[in-house]
Amino acid sequence: MALNSPKDEKADPQWGSLQQKFPSTNGNEYREEITDRLWSLWGSPLYDSEPKADCPLYDAEPKADIECPLPNSATVPPGQLLARCVVACCVSNIISLDEWNSQLLDRIMLYGSQYHDISCSALQRGKDEAELSLENLYTACILDKQAFWVYTEKVLCGKLYSKRKSLGSALSAFFNQHQRSGIVQLKDRTLAFGFRPECSSRGAYFMFNCQGKDPGTQGAPYLLRMRQLQKLLHCLLVALNERGRNVDFKIYKVWCVPRS
């Protein structure tokens, strides 16, 4: 499948603000950004407190009296952003995108932070000392008392806008290989993305981002859903915010298996 140049895409009317600030009213349901083409879901703003232990991942109906505050920091370790993207991929494999809500995005952030800390401990380094990558993240992840084996593998790489190995051609190859979820890395930007065939008419492709506009900063988590692979490419390019043409990127496949 050939993907067109993002220059042909019109600017997304509301989603462009996602790169600037957290919207004042995020709600708990998907918001339609472009009619029948693009939907967004937002997590919570960041808080200056430690997460509470009682933040279940699988609540069918979120409890109003349970808060899951997120640690607030101007900058966060790259490994922590990476761990959260891995957790988002794992959750997409076990919970339909139709069932995602704002509270789930918040819990992905929390479990991602825990996964990061466990990975640091496994490397026998402090949280601020460990240089985490997809190659040395811990292979086990716990999501609400359910343990999973986590597998990652670099499957594609290229130059962002090159003719033969662009991000667009890499995405086409990724999904042609029947991969479900993955992570794209470019410089210090990390995004999770995937395809869920069982989803409703709101679209099967998705992108998860928890970084702020500036590199190395933490932003409110959000999920974008779209019907077309072309729109996924466009959203990834906007979120990566890279103007250089021959910048290297890497794509990893991510999948998880429940531990018996």
Rosetta blueprint (number, residue, H / E / L):
1 M L
2 A L
3 L L
4 N L
5 S L
6 P H
7 K H
8 D H
9 E L
10 K L
11 A L
12 D L
13 P L
14 Q L
15 W H
16 G H
17 S H
18 L H
19 Q H
20 Q L
21 K L
22 F L
23 P L
24 S L
25 T L
26 N L
27 G L
28 N L
29 E L
30 Y L
31 R E
32 E E
33 E E
34 I E
35 T L
36 D L
37 R L
38 L E
39 W E
40 S E
41 L E
42 W E
43 G L
44 S L
45 P L
46 L L
47 Y E
48 D E
49 S L
50 E L
51 P L
52 K L
53 A L
54 D L
55 C L
56 P L
57 L L
58 Y L
59 D L
60 A L
61 E L
62 P L
63 K L
64 A L
65 D L
66 I L
67 E L
68 C L
69 P L
70 L L
71 P E
72 N L
73 S L
74 A L
75 T L
76 V L
77 P L
78 P H
79 G H
80 Q H
81 L H
82 L H
83 A H
84 R H
85 C H
86 V H
87 V H
88 A H
89 C H
90 C H
91 V H
92 S H
93 N H
94 I H
95 I L
96 S L
97 L H
98 D H
99 E H
100 W L
101 N L
102 S H
103 Q H
104 L H
105 L H
106 D H
107 R H
108 I H
109 M H
110 L H
111 Y H
112 G H
113 S H
114 Q H
115 Y H
116 H H
117 D H
118 I H
119 S H
120 C H
121 S H
122 A H
123 L L
124 Q L
125 R L
126 G L
127 K L
128 D L
129 E L
130 A L
131 E L
132 L L
133 S L
134 L L
135 E L
136 N L
137 L L
138 Y L
139 T L
140 A E
141 C E
142 I E
143 L E
144 D L
145 K L
146 Q E
147 A E
148 F E
149 W E
150 V E
151 Y E
152 T E
153 E E
154 K E
155 V E
156 L E
157 C E
158 G E
159 K E
160 L L
161 Y L
162 S L
163 K L
164 R L
165 K L
166 S L
167 L H
168 G H
169 S H
170 A H
171 L H
172 S H
173 A H
174 F H
175 F H
176 N H
177 Q L
178 H L
179 Q L
180 R L
181 S E
182 G E
183 I E
184 V E
185 Q E
186 L E
187 K L
188 D L
189 R E
190 T E
191 L E
192 A E
193 F E
194 G E
195 F E
196 R L
197 P L
198 E L
199 C L
200 S L
201 S L
202 R L
203 G L
204 A L
205 Y E
206 F E
207 M E
208 F E
209 N E
210 C E
211 Q E
212 G L
213 K L
214 D L
215 P L
216 G L
217 T L
218 Q E
219 G E
220 A E
221 P E
222 Y E
223 L E
224 L E
225 R E
226 M E
227 R L
228 Q L
229 L H
230 Q H
231 K H
232 L H
233 L H
234 H H
235 C H
236 L H
237 L H
238 V H
239 A H
240 L H
241 N L
242 E L
243 R L
244 G L
245 R L
246 N L
247 V L
248 D E
249 F E
250 K E
251 I E
252 Y E
253 K E
254 V E
255 W E
256 C E
257 V E
258 P E
259 R L
260 S L
